[in-house]
Amino acid sequence: MRKYVFTAQFEKSYSKLPDDIAELFEKKLPVFLKDIFHPSFRTKKMEGFRNPYIWEASLTMSYRFTFEMDKEGKIIFRNIGTHSILERKKV
């Protein structure tokens, strides 16, 4: 199974999730760590980022999470929430 860490942003967003969504993430986490490209996650690279290692995956049709993989294959969970987490903030 892959190694992983949660960013502070992920932990903050996770703490605000509805209980059923948080429980679903916990249940699906081992499946994801075993196969990040499992069809149920619909994993794909995020577009428009300079870092080529940033990905998004679906938890449900409404909830997504973002992550990156370092060069050793460790997964860094970046954010989790509704589809709006994928929108870029305007500067």
KOLDRENRO-700709 format. One line per field, with one value per atom (N, C-alpha, C): z negated, x negated, y negated; residue number from 0; atom name; chain. Coordinates in steps of 0.02 Angstrom, whole numbers, plus 32768, in hexadecimal, padded with zeros to 4 digits. Layout:
c3: [Z:...]
c1: [X:...]
c2: [Y:...]
k: [NUM:...]
a: [CA:...]
c: [A:...]
END
This chain:
c3: [8000:8000:8000:8023:8028:7FE6:7FDE:7FA5:7FB8:7F85:7F92:7F57:7F66:7F33:7F46:7F15:7F20:7F14:7F40:7F35:7F00:7EE6:7EB6:7ED7:7F17:7F3B:7F3F:7F4E:7F53:7F0F:7EDB:7E98:7E85:7E96:7E89:7EAF:7EF0:7F19:7F03:7EF1:7EDB:7E9C:7E70:7E30:7E3B:7E75:7E84:7EAD:7EC0:7EE8:7EC0:7EE1:7EBF:7EA8:7E71:7E54:7E86:7EAE:7EDD:7F13:7F28:7F5B:7F3C:7EFF:7EDD:7ED3:7EC0:7EB7:7EF9:7F2F:7F70:7F85:7F78:7F88:7F62:7F22:7EF9:7F14:7F2A:7F44:7F87:7FB2:7FF4:7FF6:7FC1:7FC0:7FCE:7FAE:7FBE:8007:8024:806B:8096:8086:80AC:80A6:806A:8061:8085:808E:80B2:80FD:8116:815E:8169:8173:817B:81BB:81E8:8227:8228:81EE:81EA:820B:8236:825C:8231:81F4:81CB:81B9:81BD:81AB:81E6:8222:825E:8259:8247:823C:827E:827B:82B6:82A0:82CC:82BE:82C1:8295:8296:82CB:82EF:8324:8309:8328:8318:82DE:82C5:828F:82A9:828F:82A4:8289:824F:8232:8256:827B:82A1:8276:8236:820B:81E4:81F5:81D2:81F5:81CF:81E9:81C3:81E0:81BE:81C3:8192:8192:8172:8187:816E:8134:8101:80C9:80D6:80EA:8101:813F:815A:8192:817C:813C:8123:80FF:80E5:80BC:80DF:80DC:80FC:80C9:80D9:80B4:80E5:80D1:80FA:80D6:80FE:80E1:8112:80F9:8125:810F:813B:812C:8130:80FD:8101:812B:8134:8160:8147:8106:80EA:80EB:8102:8107:80CA:8099:805E:8074:805A:806A:8036:804E:8023:8031:8003:800A:7FFD:802F:802C:8015:802D:801C:8028:8009:8011:8008:802F:8029:8068:806F:80AA:80E7:8120:8160:8160:8137:8136:8121:8101:80EE:812C:8165:81A2:81C5:81B1:81D1:81B9:81E8:81D7:81B9:8185:8166:8192:819B:81C3:8198:81B5:8191:81A6]
c1: [7FD5:8000:7FD3:7FE9:7FC2:7FC1:7F8C:7F88:7FAF:7FC8:7FEE:7FEB:7FFA:7FFF:8039:8052:8087:8069:8078:8063:8091:807C:80A6:80E8:80E6:8123:8152:8138:8161:8182:815C:8178:81AE:81A3:81D5:8216:820F:824A:826C:8245:8260:828B:8274:8298:82DD:82E7:8326:8355:833F:8369:83A4:83DC:8412:83F8:8412:83FA:83FB:8431:8435:83FF:83EC:83B8:8373:8367:8329:8321:8357:8356:8349:8366:835C:8312:82F4:82AD:8283:8290:826B:8273:82AF:82BC:8298:8297:827A:822E:8212:81CB:819F:81A9:817F:8183:81BF:81C7:819F:81A3:817F:8133:811B:80D3:80BA:80E4:80D0:80D1:8102:8109:8126:80FB:8114:813C:8136:815B:8198:81AE:81EB:8223:824B:827E:82AE:82BC:82EC:82D4:8292:8278:8274:8277:8272:8237:81FD:81C1:81A8:8197:817A:814D:811F:80F3:811C:8109:812A:8108:812F:8114:8102:80D0:80BF:808F:8071:8041:7FFB:7FCD:7F87:7F6A:7F81:7F6A:7F8E:7F6A:7F8B:7FA5:7F9A:7FAD:7FEE:8015:8053:808D:80B4:80EA:812A:8162:81A3:81C3:81EC:8210:8255:8284:82C9:82D5:82F3:830A:8352:837A:83BF:83C7:8402:840D:8408:8410:840E:83CD:83AA:836E:8330:82FC:82BC:8284:824B:820F:81D5:81A5:816B:812E:80FD:80C0:8087:804C:8012:7FE8:7FBE:7F90:7F49:7F22:7EDD:7EB5:7E76:7E4D:7E46:7E50:7E4C:7E90:7EC4:7F06:7F32:7F19:7F42:7F7A:7FB6:7FEF:7FF7:7FFF:8009:804F:807D:80C2:80C4:80DD:80DB:811C:8155:8196:81CD:8207:8241:827F:82B2:82F0:831A:834A:8375:834C:836C:834A:832A:8341:8326:82DC:82C2:827B:824E:826A:8242:823D:8266:8264:8228:8207:81CC:81E1:81BE:81CD:81B1:81D7:81C1:8195:815E:812E:8136]
c2: [803B:8000:7FC2:7F8F:7F51:7F2B:7F05:7ED7:7E98:7E75:7E38:7E08:7DC9:7D95:7D68:7D44:7D12:7CCD:7C9E:7C59:7C39:7C01:7BDD:7BC9:7BB5:7BA3:7BDE:7C19:7C55:7C62:7C61:7C6F:7C3C:7BFD:7BC9:7BD7:7BE6:7BF5:7C35:7C67:7CA7:7C9E:7C73:7C68:7C48:7C29:7C09:7C35:7C70:7C9D:7CB7:7CC5:7CE9:7D2D:7D46:7D85:7DBF:7DC4:7DFC:7DF9:7DBD:7DB6:7DC5:7DAE:7DBE:7E09:7E2A:7E73:7E96:7E7D:7E9A:7E94:7E5A:7E52:7E84:7E8C:7EBC:7F03:7F14:7F57:7F62:7F2E:7F35:7F29:7F0D:7EFD:7F3A:7F74:7FAE:7FC4:7FBE:7FD0:7FA0:7F60:7F2D:7F38:7F45:7F4E:7F8C:7FBD:7FF9:7FED:7FC6:7FBA:7F75:7F42:7EFE:7EF5:7F25:7F20:7F4F:7F64:7F8D:7F65:7F85:7F60:7F38:7F4C:7F28:7EE2:7ED5:7E93:7E63:7E7D:7E53:7E22:7E3C:7E15:7DF6:7DB6:7D95:7D5C:7D4A:7D11:7CD1:7CA3:7C61:7C37:7C11:7BE7:7BA2:7B84:7B3F:7B36:7B6B:7B65:7B6F:7B4A:7B52:7B93:7BA8:7BE7:7C20:7C4A:7C7F:7CB8:7CB5:7CED:7CE1:7CAE:7CA1:7CC3:7CE8:7D11:7D02:7D16:7D13:7D58:7D68:7DA7:7D9C:7DC4:7DBE:7DED:7DD2:7DFB:7E0F:7DDE:7DE9:7DBC:7DB8:7D8B:7D42:7D34:7CF0:7CDE:7D0F:7D03:7D1C:7CF3:7D02:7CF8:7D14:7D04:7CFA:7CD2:7CC6:7CE1:7CF4:7D11:7D09:7D14:7D18:7D53:7D69:7DA0:7D85:7D93:7D7E:7DB0:7DA3:7DCD:7E14:7E1E:7E62:7E85:7E64:7E82:7E77:7E50:7E40:7E10:7E1C:7DF2:7DBB:7D7E:7D44:7D2B:7D38:7D21:7CD6:7CB0:7C67:7C47:7C60:7C42:7C75:7C69:7C94:7C69:7C77:7C50:7C58:7C2A:7C2C:7C17:7C1D:7C0F:7BCA:7B9B:7B57:7B54:7B88:7B87:7B88:7B9A:7B9E:7B5B:7B2B:7AE9:7AC2:7AA2:7A7A:7A38:7A23:79E3:79AB:7976:793E:7911:78FC:78D2:788A]
k: [0:0:0:1:1:1:2:2:2:3:3:3:4:4:4:5:5:5:6:6:6:7:7:7:8:8:8:9:9:9:10:10:10:11:11:11:12:12:12:13:13:13:14:14:14:15:15:15:16:16:16:17:17:17:18:18:18:19:19:19:20:20:20:21:21:21:22:22:22:23:23:23:24:24:24:25:25:25:26:26:26:27:27:27:28:28:28:29:29:29:30:30:30:31:31:31:32:32:32:33:33:33:34:34:34:35:35:35:36:36:36:37:37:37:38:38:38:39:39:39:40:40:40:41:41:41:42:42:42:43:43:43:44:44:44:45:45:45:46:46:46:47:47:47:48:48:48:49:49:49:50:50:50:51:51:51:52:52:52:53:53:53:54:54:54:55:55:55:56:56:56:57:57:57:58:58:58:59:59:59:60:60:60:61:61:61:62:62:62:63:63:63:64:64:64:65:65:65:66:66:66:67:67:67:68:68:68:69:69:69:70:70:70:71:71:71:72:72:72:73:73:73:74:74:74:75:75:75:76:76:76:77:77:77:78:78:78:79:79:79:80:80:80:81:81:81:82:82:82:83:83:83:84:84:84:85:85:85:86:86:86:87:87:87:88:88:88:89:89:89:90:90:90]
a: [N:CA:C:N:CA:C:N:CA:C:N:CA:C:N:CA:C:N:CA:C:N:CA:C:N:CA:C:N:CA:C:N:CA:C:N:CA:C:N:CA:C:N:CA:C:N:CA:C:N:CA:C:N:CA:C:N:CA:C:N:CA:C:N:CA:C:N:CA:C:N:CA:C:N:CA:C:N:CA:C:N:CA:C:N:CA:C:N:CA:C:N:CA:C:N:CA:C:N:CA:C:N:CA:C:N:CA:C:N:CA:C:N:CA:C:N:CA:C:N:CA:C:N:CA:C:N:CA:C:N:CA:C:N:CA:C:N:CA:C:N:CA:C:N:CA:C:N:CA:C:N:CA:C:N:CA:C:N:CA:C:N:CA:C:N:CA:C:N:CA:C:N:CA:C:N:CA:C:N:CA:C:N:CA:C:N:CA:C:N:CA:C:N:CA:C:N:CA:C:N:CA:C:N:CA:C:N:CA:C:N:CA:C:N:CA:C:N:CA:C:N:CA:C:N:CA:C:N:CA:C:N:CA:C:N:CA:C:N:CA:C:N:CA:C:N:CA:C:N:CA:C:N:CA:C:N:CA:C:N:CA:C:N:CA:C:N:CA:C:N:CA:C:N:CA:C:N:CA:C:N:CA:C:N:CA:C:N:CA:C:N:CA:C:N:CA:C:N:CA:C:N:CA:C:N:CA:C:N:CA:C:N:CA:C:N:CA:C]
c: [A:A:A:A:A:A:A:A:A:A:A:A:A:A:A:A:A:A:A:A:A:A:A:A:A:A:A:A:A:A:A:A:A:A:A:A:A:A:A:A:A:A:A:A:A:A:A:A:A:A:A:A:A:A:A:A:A:A:A:A:A:A:A:A:A:A:A:A:A:A:A:A:A:A:A:A:A:A:A:A:A:A:A:A:A:A:A:A:A:A:A:A:A:A:A:A:A:A:A:A:A:A:A:A:A:A:A:A:A:A:A:A:A:A:A:A:A:A:A:A:A:A:A:A:A:A:A:A:A:A:A:A:A:A:A:A:A:A:A:A:A:A:A:A:A:A:A:A:A:A:A:A:A:A:A:A:A:A:A:A:A:A:A:A:A:A:A:A:A:A:A:A:A:A:A:A:A:A:A:A:A:A:A:A:A:A:A:A:A:A:A:A:A:A:A:A:A:A:A:A:A:A:A:A:A:A:A:A:A:A:A:A:A:A:A:A:A:A:A:A:A:A:A:A:A:A:A:A:A:A:A:A:A:A:A:A:A:A:A:A:A:A:A:A:A:A:A:A:A:A:A:A:A:A:A:A:A:A:A:A:A:A:A:A:A:A:A:A:A:A:A:A:A]
END
